Amino acid sequence: MKSSIRIFTLGLAVMWVCFAGAFPALAQNNDEPAKPKIGVTLHPYYSWVRNIVGDKMDVV
């Protein structure tokens, strides 16, 4: 019984940390809409994608 309460409490704490990490991003209030981000791992593809999207999106 005690171990099931500990497991439940630990699971609840993990869920709380996950939700707390997600909400600050939602709480930001910017006047201008954020640009979508595109992640590219190889430099030739980065240059190619950057040339296509221009300044409409952030290429990371």
N, CA and C of each residue as an Amber inpcrd file, in Angstrom:
protein
   180
   0.8190000  -1.1950000   0.0000000   0.0000000   0.0000000   0.0000000
   0.8610000   1.2550000   0.0000000   1.9040000   1.2620000   0.8480000
   2.7640000   2.4420000   0.9000000   3.5190000   2.6390000  -0.4110000
   3.9440000   1.5290000  -1.0170000   4.7010000   1.6570000  -2.2660000
   3.8060000   2.1720000  -3.3950000   2.5450000   1.7810000  -3.4070000
   1.6540000   2.2760000  -4.4610000   1.3840000   3.7720000  -4.2840000
   1.3260000   4.2440000  -3.0510000   1.1470000   5.6780000  -2.8130000
   2.3870000   6.4400000  -3.2550000   3.5590000   5.8820000  -2.9970000
   4.8050000   6.5320000  -3.4260000   4.8980000   6.5920000  -4.9440000
   4.5360000   5.5060000  -5.6020000   4.5810000   5.4780000  -7.0670000
   3.5820000   6.4870000  -7.6400000   2.3950000   6.5460000  -7.0650000
   1.3920000   7.5070000  -7.5210000   1.8850000   8.9370000  -7.3290000
   2.4780000   9.2160000  -6.1750000   2.9870000  10.5590000  -5.8910000
   4.1280000  10.9170000  -6.8310000   5.0080000   9.9700000  -7.0900000
   6.1110000  10.2100000  -8.0180000   5.5870000  10.4770000  -9.4290000
   4.6130000   9.6960000  -9.8700000   4.0140000   9.9180000 -11.1870000
   3.3400000  11.2700000 -11.2900000   2.6660000  11.6640000 -10.2240000
   2.0250000  12.9730000 -10.1970000   3.0530000  14.0970000 -10.2660000
   4.1700000  13.9240000  -9.5610000   5.2300000  14.9360000  -9.5820000
   5.8560000  15.0420000 -10.9700000   6.0650000  13.9190000 -11.6260000
   6.6430000  13.9340000 -12.9790000   5.6930000  14.6270000 -13.9480000
   4.4040000  14.3370000 -13.8490000   3.4330000  15.0040000 -14.7200000
   3.4010000  16.5030000 -14.4530000   3.4970000  16.9060000 -13.1970000
   3.4850000  18.3200000 -12.8450000   4.6860000  19.0350000 -13.4590000
   5.8650000  18.4030000 -13.4040000   7.0690000  19.0100000 -13.9770000
   6.9250000  19.1360000 -15.4870000   6.3760000  18.1200000 -16.1420000
   6.1930000  18.1820000 -17.5990000   5.2210000  19.2940000 -17.9850000
   4.1170000  19.4120000 -17.2780000   3.1510000  20.4640000 -17.5900000
   3.7020000  21.8450000 -17.2590000   4.4410000  21.9530000 -16.1760000
   5.0090000  23.2470000 -15.7910000   6.0320000  23.7080000 -16.8220000
   6.7230000  22.7790000 -17.4560000   7.6840000  23.1380000 -18.4890000
   7.0220000  23.5860000 -19.7770000   5.7900000  23.1680000 -20.0100000
   5.1070000  23.5090000 -21.2570000   4.3760000  24.8450000 -21.1830000
   3.8970000  25.2250000 -20.0180000   3.0580000  26.4170000 -19.9220000
   3.7850000  27.7470000 -20.0350000   5.0480000  27.9120000 -19.6270000
   5.6840000  29.2200000 -19.8290000   5.7430000  29.6250000 -21.2980000
   5.8760000  28.6640000 -22.1930000   5.8920000  28.9970000 -23.6140000
   4.5310000  29.5190000 -24.0650000   3.4760000  29.0270000 -23.4700000
   2.1400000  29.4930000 -23.8290000   1.8140000  30.8390000 -23.1950000
   2.4790000  31.1720000 -22.1070000   2.1690000  32.3930000 -21.3770000
   2.8060000  33.6370000 -21.9910000   3.7580000  33.4660000 -22.8960000
   4.4130000  34.6180000 -23.5000000   3.4150000  35.3600000 -24.3790000
   3.3590000  36.6620000 -24.2060000   2.4340000  37.4800000 -24.9760000
   3.2410000  38.4300000 -25.8490000   3.4010000  38.0790000 -27.0900000
   4.1160000  38.9260000 -28.0450000   3.1000000  39.6100000 -28.9490000
   3.4030000  40.8430000 -29.3240000   2.5110000  41.5570000 -30.2280000
   2.5830000  40.9990000 -31.6450000   3.7540000  40.5590000 -32.0440000
   3.9040000  40.0120000 -33.3830000   3.8790000  38.4840000 -33.3100000
   3.2820000  37.8390000 -34.2980000   3.2360000  36.3770000 -34.2680000
   4.6390000  35.7910000 -34.4570000   4.9050000  34.6990000 -33.7940000
   6.2150000  34.0560000 -33.8840000   6.3530000  33.3450000 -35.2270000
   7.5620000  33.3710000 -35.7540000   7.8250000  32.6720000 -37.0010000
   7.9680000  31.1810000 -36.7100000   7.4700000  30.3460000 -37.5930000
   7.7000000  28.9140000 -37.4210000   9.1900000  28.6090000 -37.5450000
   9.6660000  27.6020000 -36.8280000  11.0740000  27.2280000 -36.8730000
  11.2320000  25.9060000 -37.6030000  12.2800000  25.8390000 -38.4080000
  12.6190000  24.6210000 -39.1320000  14.0160000  24.2160000 -38.6940000
  14.1800000  22.9810000 -38.2520000  15.4940000  22.4850000 -37.8490000
  16.1140000  21.6620000 -38.9650000  17.3430000  22.0070000 -39.3400000
  18.0570000  21.2960000 -40.3970000  19.4180000  20.9000000 -39.8510000
  19.8310000  19.6470000 -40.0720000  21.0630000  19.1580000 -39.4630000
  22.2870000  19.2590000 -40.3630000  22.1270000  19.2020000 -41.6490000
  23.2800000  19.2470000 -42.5540000  23.3600000  20.6120000 -43.2310000
  24.5770000  21.1460000 -43.3260000  24.7530000  22.5090000 -43.8270000
  24.2600000  22.7150000 -45.2630000  24.5040000  21.8000000 -46.1990000
  23.9710000  22.0450000 -47.5560000  22.4450000  22.1620000 -47.5700000
  21.7780000  21.3340000 -46.7740000  20.3200000  21.4180000 -46.6970000
  19.8900000  22.6980000 -45.9930000  20.6650000  23.1250000 -44.9930000
  20.3700000  24.3750000 -44.2880000  20.3770000  25.5360000 -45.2770000
  21.4170000  25.6190000 -46.1030000  21.5170000  26.7140000 -47.0740000
  20.3700000  26.6630000 -48.0800000  20.0480000  25.4720000 -48.5240000
  18.9840000  25.2890000 -49.5050000  17.6400000  25.7230000 -48.9240000
  17.3350000  25.2560000 -47.7070000  16.0690000  25.6060000 -47.0630000
  16.0290000  27.0950000 -46.7510000  17.1470000  27.6530000 -46.2860000
  17.2050000  29.0810000 -45.9450000  16.9260000  29.9460000 -47.1770000
  17.4520000  29.5420000 -48.3290000  17.2060000  30.2920000 -49.5650000
  15.7470000  30.1910000 -50.0080000  15.1180000  29.0700000 -49.7530000
  13.7270000  28.8900000 -50.1700000  12.7730000  29.6860000 -49.2830000
  12.9240000  29.5710000 -47.9540000  11.9500000  30.2080000 -47.0570000
  12.2320000  31.6770000 -46.8310000  13.4560000  32.1230000 -47.0370000
  13.7880000  33.5350000 -46.8520000  13.6210000  33.9580000 -45.4100000
  12.9270000  35.0830000 -45.2010000  12.7470000  35.5720000 -43.8340000
  11.3570000  35.2490000 -43.2820000  10.6200000  34.3770000 -43.9700000
   9.2850000  34.0060000 -43.5020000   9.3320000  33.0100000 -42.3450000
  10.4270000  32.2400000 -42.2400000  10.5860000  31.2420000 -41.1860000
  11.9990000  31.3080000 -40.6350000  12.1700000  30.8350000 -39.4020000
  13.4980000  30.7330000 -38.8010000  14.0610000  29.3530000 -39.0860000
  15.2340000  29.3150000 -39.6900000  15.9060000  28.0470000 -39.9560000
  17.0050000  27.8950000 -38.9220000  16.9470000  26.7950000 -38.1980000
  17.9020000  26.5710000 -37.1100000  18.7880000  25.4020000 -37.4550000
